[in-house]
C-alpha cells in the first residue's frame, strides 16, 4: 500500500510574527520596565511613611527654630520670625557647649560599656548548652522588651532613698552609711543610675546580634586553628574576632545613636537634675523649649543636636571605612 503525504511547498515559507503583546505574553521591553519599577513600588509605602512621620515634623522643627515663639505668640496666633537669633543665642552661650561635651562623654562611656558587656554575653551564649542558652535568651528578650518608662520606674524603686533594694542590700553588707543614701542628690551618682539602666537595657540587643554572628562562623576554621596549635585566645583573635568585626561596627553605630538621644531615662530619673547637672542635649532642648516656654530656642537646640549626631556618626563611619580599606 502506498501512503501519499502532502508535500510541503518548495518556496519560502512566510512566518507571521505574532503580536508581542498578544497571547504569547507581554513584550520584553514592557516586562523589563515592570521589573525595574517593582522595587521602587515596594519601597514607596515605607518612603511615604518616613516622609510623613519624620520628614514633615523635622521640617516644622526647622521652621520653628527661626521663630520667636512663646505663650504670648501662641495665644495671639502670631508668627514672629527672628531669623537666626535663636541659633546665635544658643551658640554664644556656655550652657550649650557644656551640655554638648557632657552628652558626648556620656555617650562614649555608655557605648563602651554596652559593647564590652554585650560582646561577653554574646560569646557566653555561644558556649552554653542548649537549655541554658534558651533560658538566658528568654531573660535577655524580656529585658529588651520592657518599655523604657517601665524600666526607668523599676530603677527608681531599686535606688529609692528610704525603701530602695540597693540601699537595703548595701546596708546589710556593712555599708551602713548607704542606708538612706540619695542616689539622685549628686551629678555622678545620678549618672551612675542612668548608666546602669541604659547598659542593662542595651546589652540584649548587642548580645543577641553577636551570638547570631557566631553561628555563621564555620567550625572548620576552629579545627584548623586547633591543628595549628592555637589556644582559646589565639582562636578568638584570629577566627572569631574577624567575623564579629562587621557586626561590632554596626551595633556600635546603632548604640551611639540610641544612647545619644536617651531622653526618657535621664529625664524620668531626675529631670536632668540636680541643678541641671545631668542634662544631655535632648533633655536640654526639652527644658528650654517646653519647660521655659522658649519653643523657638528649643527647636534650634533640637536642630543643632541632629547636626551634632550626624557629625559624630559620619566621623565614626569614616573611621570604619578606613579600617576596612586598610584590611583589604
C-alpha positions as CSV (number, residue, x, y, z in Angstrom):
1,X,0.0,0.0,0.0
2,X,1.3,3.4,-0.9
3,X,0.6,6.3,1.5
4,X,0.7,9.7,0.0
5,X,1.7,12.6,2.1
6,X,1.2,16.3,1.4
7,X,4.5,17.7,0.0
8,X,5.5,20.9,1.7
9,X,5.7,23.9,-0.5
10,X,9.1,24.3,-2.2
11,X,9.1,28.1,-2.0
12,X,10.0,30.2,1.0
13,X,7.6,30.0,3.9
14,X,6.2,33.2,5.3
15,X,6.3,33.3,9.0
16,X,3.8,35.6,10.6
17,X,5.1,37.3,13.7
18,X,2.6,37.4,16.5
19,X,1.9,40.5,18.3
20,X,4.5,40.9,21.1
21,X,1.7,41.9,23.4
22,X,-0.6,39.1,22.3
23,X,-1.4,35.7,23.9
24,X,2.2,34.7,23.9
25,X,2.9,37.2,26.7
26,X,3.9,40.9,27.2
27,X,6.6,42.4,25.2
28,X,10.1,42.0,26.6
29,X,10.5,45.8,27.0
30,X,7.3,46.0,29.0
31,X,8.5,43.1,31.2
32,X,11.8,44.9,31.8
33,X,10.1,48.2,32.7
34,X,7.7,46.4,35.1
35,X,10.6,44.5,36.7
36,X,12.6,47.7,37.1
37,X,9.8,49.6,38.8
38,X,8.8,46.8,41.2
39,X,11.4,47.6,43.9
40,X,10.5,51.3,43.8
41,X,6.8,50.5,44.1
42,X,7.5,48.2,47.1
43,X,9.6,50.9,48.8
44,X,7.0,53.6,48.1
45,X,4.8,53.0,51.2
46,X,7.8,53.0,53.5
47,X,9.2,56.1,52.0
48,X,5.8,57.8,52.2
49,X,5.5,56.9,55.9
50,X,9.1,58.1,56.6
51,X,8.4,61.5,54.9
52,X,5.1,61.8,56.7
53,X,6.2,60.8,60.2
54,X,9.8,62.1,60.2
55,X,10.3,64.5,57.3
56,X,7.3,66.7,58.0
57,X,8.0,67.1,61.8
58,X,11.7,67.8,61.0
59,X,10.7,70.5,58.5
60,X,8.3,72.0,61.1
61,X,11.1,72.0,63.7
62,X,13.5,73.7,61.3
63,X,10.9,76.4,60.6
64,X,10.1,76.8,64.3
65,X,13.8,77.4,65.0
66,X,13.7,80.6,63.1
67,X,10.7,82.0,65.1
68,X,10.3,83.8,68.3
69,X,7.6,81.6,69.8
70,X,6.4,81.7,73.4
71,X,3.0,81.6,75.2
72,X,2.1,85.1,74.0
73,X,2.6,84.3,70.3
74,X,0.6,81.0,70.8
75,X,-2.3,82.8,72.5
76,X,-2.4,85.5,69.9
77,X,-1.8,83.1,67.0
78,X,1.1,85.3,65.8
79,X,4.1,84.1,63.8
80,X,7.1,86.2,64.6
81,X,10.2,85.4,62.6
82,X,13.5,86.4,64.1
83,X,16.0,84.9,61.6
84,X,19.0,83.2,63.2
85,X,18.7,84.9,66.6
86,X,17.8,81.6,68.4
87,X,21.0,80.0,66.9
88,X,23.1,83.0,68.0
89,X,21.8,82.9,71.5
90,X,22.4,79.1,71.8
91,X,25.8,79.0,70.2
92,X,27.2,82.1,72.1
93,X,26.1,80.7,75.5
94,X,28.2,78.5,77.7
95,X,25.4,76.1,78.6
96,X,25.0,74.6,75.2
97,X,28.7,73.7,74.8
98,X,28.9,72.4,78.4
99,X,25.8,70.2,77.8
100,X,27.3,69.1,74.4
101,X,30.6,67.9,76.0
102,X,28.6,66.2,78.7
103,X,26.5,64.4,76.1
104,X,29.5,63.2,74.1
105,X,31.2,61.9,77.2
106,X,28.0,60.3,78.4
107,X,27.5,58.5,75.1
108,X,31.1,57.3,74.9
109,X,31.1,55.8,78.4
110,X,27.8,54.1,77.9
111,X,28.5,52.7,74.4
112,X,31.9,51.3,75.6
113,X,30.3,49.5,78.5
114,X,27.4,48.3,76.3
115,X,29.7,46.8,73.6
116,X,32.1,45.1,76.1
117,X,29.3,43.6,78.3
118,X,27.1,42.7,75.3
119,X,30.1,41.0,73.5
120,X,30.9,39.0,76.6
121,X,27.3,37.9,77.0
122,X,27.1,37.0,73.3
123,X,30.2,34.9,73.5
124,X,28.8,33.2,76.6
125,X,25.6,32.3,74.7
126,X,27.7,30.6,72.0
127,X,29.5,28.4,74.6
128,X,26.4,27.5,76.7
129,X,24.4,24.3,76.3
130,X,21.1,24.4,74.7
131,X,18.9,24.6,77.8
132,X,20.9,27.3,79.5
133,X,21.2,29.2,76.2
134,X,17.4,29.2,75.8
135,X,16.9,30.3,79.4
136,X,19.4,33.2,79.0
137,X,17.9,34.2,75.7
138,X,14.4,34.4,77.3
139,X,15.8,36.6,80.0
140,X,17.5,38.9,77.5
141,X,14.4,39.2,75.4
142,X,12.3,40.1,78.4
143,X,14.7,42.8,79.5
144,X,14.9,44.1,75.9
145,X,11.1,44.1,75.5
146,X,10.4,46.0,78.7
147,X,9.1,49.6,77.9
148,X,11.6,52.3,78.7
149,X,9.3,54.1,81.1
150,X,8.5,50.9,83.0
151,X,12.2,50.0,83.3
152,X,13.1,53.5,84.5
153,X,10.3,53.3,87.1
154,X,11.7,50.0,88.4
155,X,15.2,51.5,88.7
156,X,13.7,54.4,90.6
157,X,12.3,51.9,93.1
158,X,15.5,50.0,93.3
159,X,17.6,53.1,94.0
160,X,15.0,54.8,96.2
161,X,16.4,56.6,99.3
162,X,14.4,55.1,102.1
163,X,12.9,51.8,100.8
164,X,15.2,51.0,97.8
165,X,16.5,47.5,97.5
166,X,20.0,48.7,96.6
167,X,20.4,50.7,99.8
168,X,19.0,47.9,101.9
169,X,21.5,45.4,100.4
170,X,24.4,47.7,100.9
171,X,23.4,48.3,104.5
172,X,23.2,44.6,105.1
173,X,26.6,44.1,103.6
174,X,28.2,46.5,106.1
175,X,28.0,49.9,104.3
176,X,25.6,51.4,106.9
177,X,26.2,54.9,105.6
178,X,24.3,53.9,102.4
179,X,21.1,53.0,104.3
180,X,19.4,56.3,103.4
181,X,21.7,57.4,100.6
182,X,20.0,59.6,97.9
183,X,21.3,58.4,94.5
184,X,19.9,61.5,92.8
185,X,21.4,64.1,95.1
186,X,24.7,64.5,93.1
187,X,25.7,64.5,89.5
188,X,27.9,61.4,89.5
189,X,25.5,59.2,91.4
190,X,22.6,60.2,89.2
191,X,24.7,59.4,86.1
192,X,25.7,56.1,87.7
193,X,22.0,55.1,88.0
194,X,21.2,56.2,84.5
195,X,24.2,54.4,83.1
196,X,23.3,51.1,84.8
197,X,19.8,51.4,83.4
198,X,20.9,52.2,79.8
199,X,23.5,49.4,79.8
200,X,21.1,46.9,81.2
201,X,18.5,47.8,78.5
202,X,21.1,47.7,75.7
203,X,23.0,44.5,76.4
204,X,20.3,42.2,75.0
205,X,20.5,43.8,71.5
206,X,24.3,43.5,71.3
207,X,24.5,40.1,72.8
208,X,21.8,38.5,70.6
209,X,23.4,40.2,67.5
210,X,26.8,38.9,68.3
211,X,25.6,35.4,69.2
212,X,23.8,35.3,65.8
213,X,27.1,36.3,64.2
214,X,29.0,33.5,65.9
215,X,26.6,30.9,64.3
216,X,27.9,31.9,60.9
217,X,31.5,31.1,61.6
218,X,32.4,27.7,60.0
219,X,33.6,25.1,62.6
220,X,36.4,24.1,60.2
221,X,38.2,27.3,60.9
222,X,38.4,26.4,64.6
223,X,39.5,22.9,63.8
224,X,42.3,24.3,61.5
225,X,43.3,26.8,64.2
226,X,43.5,24.0,66.8
227,X,45.6,21.9,64.5
228,X,48.0,24.8,64.2
229,X,48.3,24.9,68.0
230,X,46.2,27.9,68.6
231,X,44.8,28.2,72.1
232,X,41.5,29.8,73.2
233,X,42.7,33.4,73.0
234,X,44.5,32.9,69.7
235,X,41.4,31.3,68.2
236,X,39.3,34.2,69.3
237,X,41.7,36.8,67.8
238,X,42.3,35.0,64.5
239,X,38.9,33.4,63.8
240,X,36.1,34.8,66.0
241,X,37.0,38.5,66.1
242,X,37.4,38.9,62.3
243,X,34.0,37.5,61.7
244,X,32.4,39.6,64.5
245,X,34.1,42.9,63.5
246,X,31.4,44.0,60.9
247,X,28.7,43.2,63.5
248,X,30.5,45.2,66.1
249,X,30.8,48.1,63.8
250,X,27.1,48.0,63.0
251,X,25.9,47.6,66.6
252,X,28.3,50.3,67.8
253,X,26.8,52.7,65.2
254,X,23.3,52.0,66.3
255,X,24.1,52.2,70.0
256,X,25.8,55.6,69.5
257,X,22.5,56.9,68.0
258,X,20.4,55.2,70.7
259,X,22.4,56.4,73.7
260,X,22.9,60.0,72.4
261,X,19.1,60.5,72.3
262,X,18.4,58.8,75.6
263,X,15.8,61.4,76.7
264,X,13.4,59.2,78.7
265,X,15.9,57.6,81.1
266,X,17.7,60.8,82.0
267,X,14.5,62.9,82.3
268,X,12.5,60.4,84.2
269,X,15.2,59.5,86.8
270,X,15.7,63.1,88.0
271,X,14.5,65.6,85.3
272,X,18.1,66.5,84.4
273,X,18.9,67.4,88.0
274,X,20.3,68.1,90.5
275,X,20.7,71.7,89.4
276,X,20.5,70.7,85.7
277,X,23.9,68.9,86.0
278,X,22.8,65.7,84.3
279,X,21.1,67.3,81.3
280,X,22.1,65.9,77.9
281,X,21.2,67.6,74.7
282,X,17.7,66.1,74.2
283,X,16.8,67.0,77.8
284,X,18.3,70.4,77.4
285,X,16.2,71.1,74.3
286,X,13.0,69.9,76.1
287,X,13.6,72.0,79.2
288,X,14.5,75.2,77.3
289,X,11.7,74.7,74.8
290,X,8.8,73.3,76.7
291,X,9.8,73.9,80.3
292,X,10.8,77.5,79.9
293,X,8.3,78.1,77.0
294,X,11.0,79.2,74.6
295,X,9.8,77.0,71.8
296,X,11.9,78.6,69.1
297,X,15.1,78.2,71.1
298,X,14.2,74.6,72.0
299,X,13.7,73.9,68.3
300,X,17.1,75.4,67.5
301,X,18.7,73.2,70.1
302,X,17.0,70.2,68.6
303,X,18.3,71.0,65.1
304,X,21.8,71.5,66.4
305,X,21.5,68.2,68.3
306,X,20.6,66.4,65.0
307,X,23.6,68.1,63.3
308,X,26.0,67.0,66.0
309,X,24.7,63.5,65.9
310,X,25.1,63.4,62.1
311,X,28.7,64.7,62.6
312,X,29.5,62.0,65.1
313,X,28.1,59.2,63.1
314,X,29.8,60.5,59.9
315,X,33.1,60.6,61.8
316,X,32.6,57.0,63.1
317,X,31.6,55.7,59.6
318,X,34.8,57.3,58.2
319,X,36.9,55.5,60.7
320,X,35.2,52.2,60.0
321,X,35.5,52.6,56.2
322,X,39.2,53.5,56.6
323,X,39.9,50.4,58.7
324,X,38.1,48.2,56.2
325,X,40.2,49.7,53.4
326,X,43.4,49.0,55.4
327,X,42.4,45.4,55.9
328,X,41.8,44.9,52.2
